[in-house]
Each structure stands twice: as structure tokens, then as C-alpha cells.
Amino acid sequence: MDYIIAKKETLTVKIQFSEILYIGTIPERPRVLRFITDNGVYEAYGKIKDFEVSLGLIFKRCHRKYLVNLKRVKAIDTETRQIIFDNSEVASIECSRRSLTDVLKEWKSL
């Protein structure tokens, strides 16, 4: 399976993993994940840890609340620990200090 079923308001869609920029948690809504894509933001129920295990090397945990698609990363600012995506309309996200070296190493090896 190379897609996820997610919702955007009343619309239910299939999202290809290659379209996802990153997956984030929603603190005020436990077990709800937010999928940020080029086409918008979608939500689905699940645990970020389950996606981390099932998606393998393409997606990497960069923060306790983010799982990033390394193929969609354009740049990583090591000073501010910001991950910048190939879609300039999407805001950059922060990478934790502990995860930065692993994320950088995995991203360079792609």
C-alpha cells in the first residue's frame, strides 16, 4: 500500500506517500494526524510511531511531533534547525537537536 485515506472537511481522499511533505500531530486532538501535501492539509486517525515504522527510510522522525518525507526536503538549516521543503508555499518546520544529525545524514544519502 503506497497511499493513506484521509479527510479534509467532508472530502475523503487517497493521498500517495510521495505527495506528503510531512506528517504532524495535533496536540489538542490525540490520535489525529495532519498530513501536509502540495494540495492542502488532510487529517486521519493513527499514531505517528506506526507510520514511522511502516514507511521506512523515506520518512524520518525529525521531532516528536513531525515525520518528514526526506525526498521532499530542499534544504536543512543546521544553525536554526529548520527543514525547508521543495514547495515554497509550505512553512518550514523545526528539527530537534537530537534528531538533526540523523536526519541530515539520511537526507544526504538519498
Biopython code that builds the backbone (N, CA, C, O; Angstrom):
import numpy as np
from Bio.PDB.StructureBuilder import StructureBuilder

atoms = [
    (1, "MET", "N", (0.850, -1.177, 0.000)),
    (1, "MET", "CA", (0.000, 0.000, 0.000)),
    (1, "MET", "C", (0.894, 1.238, 0.000)),
    (1, "MET", "O", (1.753, 1.390, 0.869)),
    (2, "ASP", "N", (0.692, 2.106, -0.962)),
    (2, "ASP", "CA", (1.511, 3.307, -1.067)),
    (2, "ASP", "C", (0.676, 4.585, -0.956)),
    (2, "ASP", "O", (1.025, 5.622, -1.519)),
    (3, "TYR", "N", (-0.425, 4.487, -0.223)),
    (3, "TYR", "CA", (-1.280, 5.642, -0.008)),
    (3, "TYR", "C", (-1.959, 5.552, 1.359)),
    (3, "TYR", "O", (-1.950, 4.508, 2.013)),
    (4, "ILE", "N", (-2.542, 6.666, 1.766)),
    (4, "ILE", "CA", (-3.300, 6.742, 3.019)),
    (4, "ILE", "C", (-4.659, 7.356, 2.696)),
    (4, "ILE", "O", (-4.763, 8.227, 1.833)),
    (5, "ILE", "N", (-5.681, 6.907, 3.382)),
    (5, "ILE", "CA", (-7.008, 7.507, 3.257)),
    (5, "ILE", "C", (-7.119, 8.583, 4.338)),
    (5, "ILE", "O", (-6.931, 8.305, 5.523)),
    (6, "ALA", "N", (-7.426, 9.807, 3.923)),
    (6, "ALA", "CA", (-7.517, 10.921, 4.870)),
    (6, "ALA", "C", (-8.704, 11.805, 4.513)),
    (6, "ALA", "O", (-9.310, 11.660, 3.451)),
    (7, "LYS", "N", (-9.023, 12.717, 5.415)),
    (7, "LYS", "CA", (-10.166, 13.608, 5.217)),
    (7, "LYS", "C", (-9.742, 15.070, 5.239)),
    (7, "LYS", "O", (-8.790, 15.465, 5.912)),
    (8, "LYS", "N", (-10.491, 15.850, 4.474)),
    (8, "LYS", "CA", (-10.384, 17.309, 4.505)),
    (8, "LYS", "C", (-11.820, 17.811, 4.524)),
    (8, "LYS", "O", (-12.498, 17.837, 3.497)),
    (9, "GLU", "N", (-12.268, 18.209, 5.703)),
    (9, "GLU", "CA", (-13.658, 18.586, 5.949)),
    (9, "GLU", "C", (-14.564, 17.407, 5.598)),
    (9, "GLU", "O", (-14.504, 16.384, 6.280)),
    (10, "THR", "N", (-15.403, 17.508, 4.561)),
    (10, "THR", "CA", (-16.304, 16.404, 4.206)),
    (10, "THR", "C", (-15.748, 15.524, 3.090)),
    (10, "THR", "O", (-16.376, 14.536, 2.709)),
    (11, "LEU", "N", (-14.595, 15.870, 2.573)),
    (11, "LEU", "CA", (-13.980, 15.157, 1.456)),
    (11, "LEU", "C", (-13.036, 14.065, 1.955)),
    (11, "LEU", "O", (-12.160, 14.331, 2.778)),
    (12, "THR", "N", (-13.210, 12.839, 1.460)),
    (12, "THR", "CA", (-12.312, 11.733, 1.786)),
    (12, "THR", "C", (-11.468, 11.432, 0.552)),
    (12, "THR", "O", (-12.006, 11.241, -0.539)),
    (13, "VAL", "N", (-10.138, 11.391, 0.724)),
    (13, "VAL", "CA", (-9.238, 11.232, -0.421)),
    (13, "VAL", "C", (-8.154, 10.193, -0.146)),
    (13, "VAL", "O", (-7.851, 9.872, 1.003)),
    (14, "LYS", "N", (-7.581, 9.677, -1.234)),
    (14, "LYS", "CA", (-6.387, 8.831, -1.162)),
    (14, "LYS", "C", (-5.189, 9.738, -1.402)),
    (14, "LYS", "O", (-5.142, 10.460, -2.397)),
    (15, "ILE", "N", (-4.226, 9.701, -0.497)),
    (15, "ILE", "CA", (-3.019, 10.514, -0.647)),
    (15, "ILE", "C", (-1.837, 9.576, -0.851)),
    (15, "ILE", "O", (-1.569, 8.714, -0.014)),
    (16, "GLN", "N", (-1.134, 9.746, -1.961)),
    (16, "GLN", "CA", (0.075, 8.972, -2.216)),
    (16, "GLN", "C", (1.157, 9.436, -1.242)),
    (16, "GLN", "O", (1.259, 10.627, -0.948)),
    (17, "PHE", "N", (1.960, 8.503, -0.746)),
    (17, "PHE", "CA", (3.024, 8.862, 0.194)),
    (17, "PHE", "C", (4.008, 9.846, -0.430)),
    (17, "PHE", "O", (4.582, 10.676, 0.274)),
    (18, "SER", "N", (4.208, 9.762, -1.741)),
    (18, "SER", "CA", (5.143, 10.668, -2.413)),
    (18, "SER", "C", (4.645, 12.118, -2.423)),
    (18, "SER", "O", (5.443, 13.039, -2.591)),
    (19, "GLU", "N", (3.337, 12.330, -2.247)),
    (19, "GLU", "CA", (2.766, 13.675, -2.228)),
    (19, "GLU", "C", (2.897, 14.346, -0.862)),
    (19, "GLU", "O", (2.777, 15.567, -0.757)),
    (20, "ILE", "N", (3.141, 13.560, 0.179)),
    (20, "ILE", "CA", (3.177, 14.091, 1.540)),
    (20, "ILE", "C", (4.516, 14.779, 1.807)),
    (20, "ILE", "O", (5.576, 14.197, 1.575)),
    (21, "LEU", "N", (4.462, 16.015, 2.293)),
    (21, "LEU", "CA", (5.671, 16.734, 2.699)),
    (21, "LEU", "C", (6.071, 16.303, 4.100)),
    (21, "LEU", "O", (7.222, 15.944, 4.346)),
    (22, "TYR", "N", (5.116, 16.341, 5.008)),
    (22, "TYR", "CA", (5.374, 15.839, 6.358)),
    (22, "TYR", "C", (4.065, 15.471, 7.045)),
    (22, "TYR", "O", (2.982, 15.878, 6.626)),
    (23, "ILE", "N", (4.197, 14.695, 8.103)),
    (23, "ILE", "CA", (3.070, 14.272, 8.924)),
    (23, "ILE", "C", (3.289, 14.871, 10.305)),
    (23, "ILE", "O", (4.380, 14.773, 10.868)),
    (24, "GLY", "N", (2.256, 15.488, 10.843)),
    (24, "GLY", "CA", (2.374, 16.108, 12.159)),
    (24, "GLY", "C", (1.245, 15.701, 13.083)),
    (24, "GLY", "O", (0.166, 15.311, 12.637)),
    (25, "THR", "N", (1.508, 15.795, 14.367)),
    (25, "THR", "CA", (0.472, 15.504, 15.353)),
    (25, "THR", "C", (-0.296, 16.781, 15.680)),
    (25, "THR", "O", (0.176, 17.889, 15.427)),
    (26, "ILE", "N", (-1.479, 16.603, 16.243)),
    (26, "ILE", "CA", (-2.297, 17.728, 16.672)),
    (26, "ILE", "C", (-2.441, 17.615, 18.186)),
    (26, "ILE", "O", (-3.182, 16.755, 18.664)),
    (27, "PRO", "N", (-1.749, 18.463, 18.954)),
    (27, "PRO", "CA", (-1.734, 18.321, 20.416)),
    (27, "PRO", "C", (-3.118, 18.323, 21.066)),
    (27, "PRO", "O", (-3.357, 17.577, 22.016)),
    (28, "GLU", "N", (-4.017, 19.145, 20.567)),
    (28, "GLU", "CA", (-5.340, 19.235, 21.179)),
    (28, "GLU", "C", (-6.289, 18.114, 20.741)),
    (28, "GLU", "O", (-7.396, 17.999, 21.268)),
    (29, "ARG", "N", (-5.862, 17.296, 19.788)),
    (29, "ARG", "CA", (-6.684, 16.176, 19.311)),
    (29, "ARG", "C", (-5.834, 14.913, 19.275)),
    (29, "ARG", "O", (-5.200, 14.623, 18.260)),
    (30, "PRO", "N", (-5.814, 14.159, 20.369)),
    (30, "PRO", "CA", (-4.994, 12.938, 20.432)),
    (30, "PRO", "C", (-5.377, 11.935, 19.346)),
    (30, "PRO", "O", (-6.548, 11.792, 18.992)),
    (31, "ARG", "N", (-4.371, 11.252, 18.832)),
    (31, "ARG", "CA", (-4.528, 10.205, 17.818)),
    (31, "ARG", "C", (-5.024, 10.713, 16.461)),
    (31, "ARG", "O", (-5.443, 9.918, 15.619)),
    (32, "VAL", "N", (-4.981, 12.011, 16.249)),
    (32, "VAL", "CA", (-5.314, 12.568, 14.941)),
    (32, "VAL", "C", (-4.027, 13.107, 14.340)),
    (32, "VAL", "O", (-3.317, 13.894, 14.966)),
    (33, "LEU", "N", (-3.734, 12.675, 13.116)),
    (33, "LEU", "CA", (-2.525, 13.123, 12.425)),
    (33, "LEU", "C", (-2.901, 14.079, 11.307)),
    (33, "LEU", "O", (-3.961, 13.951, 10.693)),
    (34, "ARG", "N", (-2.032, 15.027, 11.052)),
    (34, "ARG", "CA", (-2.218, 16.003, 9.984)),
    (34, "ARG", "C", (-1.200, 15.696, 8.889)),
    (34, "ARG", "O", (0.000, 15.621, 9.150)),
    (35, "PHE", "N", (-1.688, 15.518, 7.665)),
    (35, "PHE", "CA", (-0.846, 15.225, 6.506)),
    (35, "PHE", "C", (-0.752, 16.484, 5.662)),
    (35, "PHE", "O", (-1.756, 16.937, 5.111)),
    (36, "ILE", "N", (0.438, 17.051, 5.554)),
    (36, "ILE", "CA", (0.647, 18.274, 4.792)),
    (36, "ILE", "C", (1.150, 17.881, 3.409)),
    (36, "ILE", "O", (2.192, 17.239, 3.273)),
    (37, "THR", "N", (0.390, 18.277, 2.375)),
    (37, "THR", "CA", (0.724, 17.944, 0.991)),
    (37, "THR", "C", (0.759, 19.226, 0.162)),
    (37, "THR", "O", (0.505, 20.317, 0.673)),
    (38, "ASP", "N", (1.080, 19.077, -1.129)),
    (38, "ASP", "CA", (1.045, 20.219, -2.039)),
    (38, "ASP", "C", (-0.379, 20.732, -2.219)),
    (38, "ASP", "O", (-0.595, 21.922, -2.454)),
    (39, "ASN", "N", (-1.349, 19.827, -2.108)),
    (39, "ASN", "CA", (-2.748, 20.163, -2.369)),
    (39, "ASN", "C", (-3.531, 20.593, -1.139)),
    (39, "ASN", "O", (-4.712, 20.924, -1.248)),
    (40, "GLY", "N", (-2.905, 20.595, 0.014)),
    (40, "GLY", "CA", (-3.611, 21.014, 1.216)),
    (40, "GLY", "C", (-3.260, 20.177, 2.425)),
    (40, "GLY", "O", (-2.300, 19.406, 2.420)),
    (41, "VAL", "N", (-4.063, 20.349, 3.463)),
    (41, "VAL", "CA", (-3.851, 19.657, 4.731)),
    (41, "VAL", "C", (-5.006, 18.690, 4.956)),
    (41, "VAL", "O", (-6.174, 19.063, 4.853)),
    (42, "TYR", "N", (-4.664, 17.449, 5.262)),
    (42, "TYR", "CA", (-5.657, 16.402, 5.480)),
    (42, "TYR", "C", (-5.440, 15.793, 6.853)),
    (42, "TYR", "O", (-4.357, 15.904, 7.428)),
    (43, "GLU", "N", (-6.477, 15.146, 7.378)),
    (43, "GLU", "CA", (-6.378, 14.536, 8.695)),
    (43, "GLU", "C", (-6.826, 13.086, 8.648)),
    (43, "GLU", "O", (-7.679, 12.709, 7.845)),
    (44, "ALA", "N", (-6.236, 12.277, 9.524)),
    (44, "ALA", "CA", (-6.611, 10.867, 9.660)),
    (44, "ALA", "C", (-6.248, 10.414, 11.064)),
    (44, "ALA", "O", (-5.385, 10.997, 11.721)),
    (45, "TYR", "N", (-6.920, 9.370, 11.508)),
    (45, "TYR", "CA", (-6.616, 8.806, 12.823)),
    (45, "TYR", "C", (-5.421, 7.871, 12.724)),
    (45, "TYR", "O", (-5.262, 7.158, 11.734)),
    (46, "GLY", "N", (-4.589, 7.878, 13.743)),
    (46, "GLY", "CA", (-3.440, 6.990, 13.784)),
    (46, "GLY", "C", (-2.396, 7.489, 14.763)),
    (46, "GLY", "O", (-2.560, 8.522, 15.412)),
    (47, "LYS", "N", (-1.320, 6.726, 14.848)),
    (47, "LYS", "CA", (-0.196, 7.100, 15.702)),
    (47, "LYS", "C", (1.002, 7.377, 14.814)),
    (47, "LYS", "O", (1.254, 6.643, 13.858)),
    (48, "ILE", "N", (1.732, 8.421, 15.121)),
    (48, "ILE", "CA", (2.896, 8.786, 14.316)),
    (48, "ILE", "C", (3.957, 7.686, 14.372)),
    (48, "ILE", "O", (4.693, 7.479, 13.408)),
    (49, "LYS", "N", (4.033, 6.991, 15.491)),
    (49, "LYS", "CA", (5.002, 5.908, 15.644)),
    (49, "LYS", "C", (4.711, 4.762, 14.666)),
    (49, "LYS", "O", (5.638, 4.158, 14.128)),
    (50, "ASP", "N", (3.426, 4.462, 14.436)),
    (50, "ASP", "CA", (3.059, 3.411, 13.487)),
    (50, "ASP", "C", (3.500, 3.766, 12.067)),
    (50, "ASP", "O", (3.978, 2.905, 11.328)),
    (51, "PHE", "N", (3.338, 5.034, 11.689)),
    (51, "PHE", "CA", (3.773, 5.472, 10.365)),
    (51, "PHE", "C", (5.291, 5.462, 10.256)),
    (51, "PHE", "O", (5.840, 5.126, 9.206)),
    (52, "GLU", "N", (5.957, 5.823, 11.322)),
    (52, "GLU", "CA", (7.425, 5.821, 11.332)),
    (52, "GLU", "C", (7.958, 4.422, 11.040)),
    (52, "GLU", "O", (8.925, 4.270, 10.294)),
    (53, "VAL", "N", (7.344, 3.417, 11.612)),
    (53, "VAL", "CA", (7.775, 2.028, 11.410)),
    (53, "VAL", "C", (7.417, 1.548, 10.006)),
    (53, "VAL", "O", (8.243, 0.926, 9.338)),
    (54, "SER", "N", (6.203, 1.829, 9.555)),
    (54, "SER", "CA", (5.736, 1.270, 8.286)),
    (54, "SER", "C", (6.281, 1.983, 7.048)),
    (54, "SER", "O", (6.367, 1.370, 5.984)),
    (55, "LEU", "N", (6.647, 3.253, 7.157)),
    (55, "LEU", "CA", (7.090, 4.000, 5.978)),
    (55, "LEU", "C", (8.573, 3.866, 5.678)),
    (55, "LEU", "O", (9.010, 4.238, 4.588)),
    (56, "GLY", "N", (9.345, 3.357, 6.594)),
    (56, "GLY", "CA", (10.745, 3.050, 6.323)),
    (56, "GLY", "C", (11.653, 4.246, 6.173)),
    (56, "GLY", "O", (11.533, 5.227, 6.907)),
    (57, "LEU", "N", (12.575, 4.163, 5.207)),
    (57, "LEU", "CA", (13.663, 5.137, 5.088)),
    (57, "LEU", "C", (13.272, 6.466, 4.457)),
    (57, "LEU", "O", (13.959, 7.465, 4.667)),
    (58, "ILE", "N", (12.198, 6.503, 3.699)),
    (58, "ILE", "CA", (11.822, 7.746, 3.030)),
    (58, "ILE", "C", (11.351, 8.788, 4.042)),
    (58, "ILE", "O", (11.647, 9.974, 3.895)),
    (59, "PHE", "N", (10.624, 8.354, 5.064)),
    (59, "PHE", "CA", (10.140, 9.249, 6.108)),
    (59, "PHE", "C", (11.009, 9.099, 7.345)),
    (59, "PHE", "O", (11.347, 7.985, 7.745)),
    (60, "LYS", "N", (11.366, 10.218, 7.943)),
    (60, "LYS", "CA", (12.257, 10.211, 9.108)),
    (60, "LYS", "C", (11.667, 11.102, 10.201)),
    (60, "LYS", "O", (11.144, 12.180, 9.922)),
    (61, "ARG", "N", (11.757, 10.643, 11.427)),
    (61, "ARG", "CA", (11.270, 11.409, 12.576)),
    (61, "ARG", "C", (12.279, 12.515, 12.857)),
    (61, "ARG", "O", (13.439, 12.239, 13.162)),
    (62, "CYS", "N", (11.834, 13.777, 12.752)),
    (62, "CYS", "CA", (12.739, 14.902, 12.985)),
    (62, "CYS", "C", (12.409, 15.628, 14.283)),
    (62, "CYS", "O", (13.179, 16.475, 14.738)),
    (63, "HIS", "N", (11.295, 15.306, 14.865)),
    (63, "HIS", "CA", (10.824, 15.935, 16.097)),
    (63, "HIS", "C", (9.779, 14.991, 16.664)),
    (63, "HIS", "O", (9.259, 14.143, 15.939)),
    (64, "ARG", "N", (9.464, 15.120, 17.933)),
    (64, "ARG", "CA", (8.488, 14.176, 18.489)),
    (64, "ARG", "C", (7.105, 14.343, 17.877)),
    (64, "ARG", "O", (6.264, 13.452, 18.000)),
    (65, "LYS", "N", (6.857, 15.476, 17.218)),
    (65, "LYS", "CA", (5.553, 15.668, 16.595)),
    (65, "LYS", "C", (5.584, 15.713, 15.064)),
    (65, "LYS", "O", (4.553, 15.971, 14.442)),
    (66, "TYR", "N", (6.749, 15.466, 14.441)),
    (66, "TYR", "CA", (6.848, 15.512, 12.981)),
    (66, "TYR", "C", (7.540, 14.281, 12.409)),
    (66, "TYR", "O", (8.503, 13.760, 12.972)),
    (67, "LEU", "N", (7.016, 13.836, 11.277)),
    (67, "LEU", "CA", (7.632, 12.791, 10.473)),
    (67, "LEU", "C", (7.773, 13.392, 9.079)),
    (67, "LEU", "O", (6.769, 13.726, 8.450)),
    (68, "VAL", "N", (8.999, 13.535, 8.588)),
    (68, "VAL", "CA", (9.248, 14.298, 7.365)),
    (68, "VAL", "C", (9.605, 13.370, 6.206)),
    (68, "VAL", "O", (10.309, 12.376, 6.381)),
    (69, "ASN", "N", (9.102, 13.719, 5.011)),
    (69, "ASN", "CA", (9.421, 12.995, 3.785)),
    (69, "ASN", "C", (10.756, 13.546, 3.273)),
    (69, "ASN", "O", (10.805, 14.661, 2.755)),
    (70, "LEU", "N", (11.825, 12.781, 3.412)),
    (70, "LEU", "CA", (13.164, 13.260, 3.056)),
    (70, "LEU", "C", (13.310, 13.568, 1.570)),
    (70, "LEU", "O", (14.140, 14.395, 1.193)),
    (71, "LYS", "N", (12.517, 12.919, 0.721)),
    (71, "LYS", "CA", (12.596, 13.190, -0.715)),
    (71, "LYS", "C", (12.022, 14.557, -1.073)),
    (71, "LYS", "O", (12.288, 15.068, -2.160)),
    (72, "ARG", "N", (11.251, 15.146, -0.189)),
    (72, "ARG", "CA", (10.643, 16.454, -0.444)),
    (72, "ARG", "C", (11.382, 17.589, 0.264)),
    (72, "ARG", "O", (10.948, 18.739, 0.202)),
    (73, "VAL", "N", (12.489, 17.278, 0.932)),
    (73, "VAL", "CA", (13.278, 18.300, 1.630)),
    (73, "VAL", "C", (14.219, 18.970, 0.634)),
    (73, "VAL", "O", (14.963, 18.301, -0.083)),
    (74, "LYS", "N", (14.174, 20.300, 0.602)),
    (74, "LYS", "CA", (15.046, 21.067, -0.290)),
    (74, "LYS", "C", (16.343, 21.444, 0.414)),
    (74, "LYS", "O", (17.416, 21.391, -0.188)),
    (75, "ALA", "N", (16.251, 21.825, 1.691)),
    (75, "ALA", "CA", (17.428, 22.263, 2.447)),
    (75, "ALA", "C", (17.190, 22.074, 3.936)),
    (75, "ALA", "O", (16.053, 22.004, 4.403)),
    (76, "ILE", "N", (18.305, 21.994, 4.673)),
    (76, "ILE", "CA", (18.252, 21.920, 6.128)),
    (76, "ILE", "C", (19.211, 22.967, 6.676)),
    (76, "ILE", "O", (20.409, 22.937, 6.392)),
    (77, "ASP", "N", (18.676, 23.889, 7.462)),
    (77, "ASP", "CA", (19.487, 24.930, 8.093)),
    (77, "ASP", "C", (19.958, 24.392, 9.439)),
    (77, "ASP", "O", (19.163, 24.248, 10.368)),
    (78, "THR", "N", (21.250, 24.095, 9.541)),
    (78, "THR", "CA", (21.775, 23.483, 10.763)),
    (78, "THR", "C", (21.867, 24.472, 11.925)),
    (78, "THR", "O", (21.878, 24.061, 13.085)),
    (79, "GLU", "N", (21.931, 25.756, 11.630)),
    (79, "GLU", "CA", (22.013, 26.748, 12.705)),
    (79, "GLU", "C", (20.662, 26.922, 13.406)),
    (79, "GLU", "O", (20.587, 26.916, 14.634)),
    (80, "THR", "N", (19.603, 27.077, 12.617)),
    (80, "THR", "CA", (18.267, 27.264, 13.200)),
    (80, "THR", "C", (17.493, 25.949, 13.302)),
    (80, "THR", "O", (16.395, 25.914, 13.856)),
    (81, "ARG", "N", (18.063, 24.873, 12.769)),
    (81, "ARG", "CA", (17.467, 23.536, 12.758)),
    (81, "ARG", "C", (16.120, 23.517, 12.030)),
    (81, "ARG", "O", (15.196, 22.819, 12.446)),
    (82, "GLN", "N", (16.014, 24.281, 10.947)),
    (82, "GLN", "CA", (14.787, 24.344, 10.159)),
    (82, "GLN", "C", (14.898, 23.436, 8.942)),
    (82, "GLN", "O", (15.935, 23.388, 8.280)),
    (83, "ILE", "N", (13.817, 22.715, 8.655)),
    (83, "ILE", "CA", (13.743, 21.880, 7.459)),
    (83, "ILE", "C", (12.895, 22.632, 6.444)),
    (83, "ILE", "O", (11.753, 22.997, 6.721)),
    (84, "ILE", "N", (13.470, 22.860, 5.260)),
    (84, "ILE", "CA", (12.824, 23.634, 4.208)),
    (84, "ILE", "C", (12.432, 22.674, 3.092)),
    (84, "ILE", "O", (13.236, 21.846, 2.664)),
    (85, "PHE", "N", (11.189, 22.788, 2.625)),
    (85, "PHE", "CA", (10.656, 21.853, 1.640)),
    (85, "PHE", "C", (10.752, 22.395, 0.222)),
    (85, "PHE", "O", (10.969, 23.589, 0.014)),
    (86, "ASP", "N", (10.587, 21.493, -0.762)),
    (86, "ASP", "CA", (10.659, 21.887, -2.167)),
    (86, "ASP", "C", (9.454, 22.727, -2.597)),
    (86, "ASP", "O", (9.502, 23.367, -3.647)),
    (87, "ASN", "N", (8.399, 22.738, -1.827)),
    (87, "ASN", "CA", (7.241, 23.589, -2.080)),
    (87, "ASN", "C", (7.378, 24.826, -1.194)),
    (87, "ASN", "O", (7.242, 24.739, 0.026)),
    (88, "SER", "N", (7.646, 25.970, -1.808)),
    (88, "SER", "CA", (7.907, 27.190, -1.036)),
    (88, "SER", "C", (6.664, 27.733, -0.331)),
    (88, "SER", "O", (6.779, 28.593, 0.543)),
    (89, "GLU", "N", (5.482, 27.244, -0.697)),
    (89, "GLU", "CA", (4.251, 27.698, -0.049)),
    (89, "GLU", "C", (4.058, 27.062, 1.330)),
    (89, "GLU", "O", (3.266, 27.547, 2.138)),
    (90, "VAL", "N", (4.782, 25.983, 1.590)),
    (90, "VAL", "CA", (4.676, 25.286, 2.872)),
    (90, "VAL", "C", (5.746, 25.824, 3.813)),
    (90, "VAL", "O", (6.917, 25.927, 3.447)),
    (91, "ALA", "N", (5.333, 26.165, 5.022)),
    (91, "ALA", "CA", (6.268, 26.709, 6.010)),
    (91, "ALA", "C", (7.282, 25.649, 6.429)),
    (91, "ALA", "O", (6.984, 24.455, 6.443)),
    (92, "SER", "N", (8.474, 26.102, 6.766)),
    (92, "SER", "CA", (9.499, 25.178, 7.250)),
    (92, "SER", "C", (9.127, 24.706, 8.652)),
    (92, "SER", "O", (8.356, 25.361, 9.353)),
    (93, "ILE", "N", (9.689, 23.554, 9.055)),
    (93, "ILE", "CA", (9.420, 23.019, 10.388)),
    (93, "ILE", "C", (10.734, 22.842, 11.134)),
    (93, "ILE", "O", (11.806, 22.772, 10.534)),
    (94, "GLU", "N", (10.627, 22.772, 12.442)),
    (94, "GLU", "CA", (11.814, 22.660, 13.281)),
    (94, "GLU", "C", (12.199, 21.202, 13.491)),
    (94, "GLU", "O", (11.346, 20.324, 13.617)),
    (95, "CYS", "N", (13.501, 20.972, 13.525)),
    (95, "CYS", "CA", (14.055, 19.649, 13.806)),
    (95, "CYS", "C", (14.669, 19.696, 15.205)),
    (95, "CYS", "O", (15.310, 20.683, 15.565)),
    (96, "SER", "N", (14.482, 18.657, 15.979)),
    (96, "SER", "CA", (15.043, 18.646, 17.333)),
    (96, "SER", "C", (16.565, 18.503, 17.283)),
    (96, "SER", "O", (17.120, 18.006, 16.303)),
    (97, "ARG", "N", (17.225, 18.941, 18.345)),
    (97, "ARG", "CA", (18.688, 18.837, 18.416)),
    (97, "ARG", "C", (19.135, 17.388, 18.302)),
    (97, "ARG", "O", (20.103, 17.084, 17.605)),
    (98, "ARG", "N", (18.438, 16.505, 18.979)),
    (98, "ARG", "CA", (18.822, 15.090, 18.993)),
    (98, "ARG", "C", (18.652, 14.423, 17.634)),
    (98, "ARG", "O", (19.417, 13.524, 17.285)),
    (99, "SER", "N", (17.665, 14.850, 16.874)),
    (99, "SER", "CA", (17.383, 14.208, 15.586)),
    (99, "SER", "C", (18.139, 14.821, 14.419)),
    (99, "SER", "O", (18.236, 14.205, 13.358)),
    (100, "LEU", "N", (18.673, 16.015, 14.593)),
    (100, "LEU", "CA", (19.266, 16.763, 13.480)),
    (100, "LEU", "C", (20.355, 15.984, 12.753)),
    (100, "LEU", "O", (20.326, 15.913, 11.525)),
    (101, "THR", "N", (21.303, 15.406, 13.457)),
    (101, "THR", "CA", (22.406, 14.707, 12.788)),
    (101, "THR", "C", (21.914, 13.481, 12.028)),
    (101, "THR", "O", (22.389, 13.214, 10.924)),
    (102, "ASP", "N", (20.970, 12.728, 12.597)),
    (102, "ASP", "CA", (20.426, 11.559, 11.902)),
    (102, "ASP", "C", (19.658, 11.960, 10.649)),
    (102, "ASP", "O", (19.814, 11.345, 9.595)),
    (103, "VAL", "N", (18.831, 12.990, 10.768)),
    (103, "VAL", "CA", (18.045, 13.464, 9.628)),
    (103, "VAL", "C", (18.974, 13.963, 8.531)),
    (103, "VAL", "O", (18.774, 13.644, 7.359)),
    (104, "LEU", "N", (19.977, 14.735, 8.894)),
    (104, "LEU", "CA", (20.938, 15.271, 7.929)),
    (104, "LEU", "C", (21.681, 14.147, 7.210)),
    (104, "LEU", "O", (21.859, 14.196, 5.993)),
    (105, "LYS", "N", (22.108, 13.149, 7.952)),
    (105, "LYS", "CA", (22.833, 12.018, 7.371)),
    (105, "LYS", "C", (21.946, 11.223, 6.407)),
    (105, "LYS", "O", (22.381, 10.874, 5.310)),
    (106, "GLU", "N", (20.717, 10.941, 6.810)),
    (106, "GLU", "CA", (19.785, 10.197, 5.950)),
    (106, "GLU", "C", (19.448, 10.994, 4.695)),
    (106, "GLU", "O", (19.385, 10.435, 3.600)),
    (107, "TRP", "N", (19.231, 12.308, 4.851)),
    (107, "TRP", "CA", (18.872, 13.157, 3.725)),
    (107, "TRP", "C", (20.009, 13.232, 2.709)),
    (107, "TRP", "O", (19.761, 13.186, 1.504)),
    (108, "LYS", "N", (21.242, 13.347, 3.175)),
    (108, "LYS", "CA", (22.401, 13.409, 2.274)),
    (108, "LYS", "C", (22.603, 12.102, 1.520)),
    (108, "LYS", "O", (23.110, 12.103, 0.398)),
    (109, "SER", "N", (22.210, 10.992, 2.127)),
    (109, "SER", "CA", (22.441, 9.687, 1.499)),
    (109, "SER", "C", (21.381, 9.317, 0.460)),
    (109, "SER", "O", (21.528, 8.306, -0.228)),
    (110, "LEU", "N", (20.319, 10.111, 0.332)),
    (110, "LEU", "CA", (19.280, 9.804, -0.668)),
    (110, "LEU", "C", (19.741, 10.114, -2.072)),
    (110, "LEU", "O", (18.990, 9.914, -3.027)),
]
sb = StructureBuilder()
sb.init_structure("model")
sb.init_model(0)
sb.init_chain("A")
sb.init_seg("    ")
for serial, (resi, resn, name, xyz) in enumerate(atoms, 1):
    if name == "N":
        sb.init_residue(resn, " ", resi, " ")
    sb.init_atom(name, np.array(xyz, "f"), 0.0, 1.0, " ", f" {name:<3s}", serial, name[0])
structure = sb.get_structure()
